[in-house]
Amino acid sequence: MGSIAELREETLVLEKYWERGVELHSVGVLDGDEFGEWGSVCMSAMVVMGLDGMQFVIKSRLEGLAIPH
């Protein structure tokens, strides 16, 4: 994870992936179980991305508090 901008881009890609799953489910391509698995993948990715984002923010704040030598 390099920046908040990258996290935002990845979030938008995941949003499109989720929307595609909703679309496929609505036309019957994915059944309930398959759609549930699709959702699990999305939620797992969101958790990982959220943790990456929090780590980035914490690291940035700590670096801002560091006393220069």
C-alpha positions, 0 to 999 in steps of 0.5 A, spaced: 500 500 500 503 506 497 498 511 498 491 513 500 490 514 492 491 507 491 487 505 496 481 509 493 483 506 486 482 499 489 476 500 493 473 503 486 475 496 483 472 492 488 465 496 488 465 494 480 466 487 482 461 487 487 456 491 482 458 485 477 456 480 482 449 483 483 448 484 476 449 476 475 445 474 481 439 479 478 439 475 471 440 468 474 447 467 472 449 466 480 445 462 484 444 464 492 450 460 494 454 463 489 452 470 490 454 469 497 461 466 496 461 473 491 459 477 497 464 473 502 470 475 497 468 482 497 467 483 504 474 479 506 477 484 501 474 490 504 477 488 511 484 487 508 483 494 505 481 497 511 486 494 515 491 497 510 488 504 510 488 504 517 496 502 517 497 507 512 494 513 516 497 510 523 504 510 520 503 517 516 501 520 523 507 517 527 512 519 522 509 526 522 510 526 530 517 523 529 523 528 532 528 530 526 535 528 528 
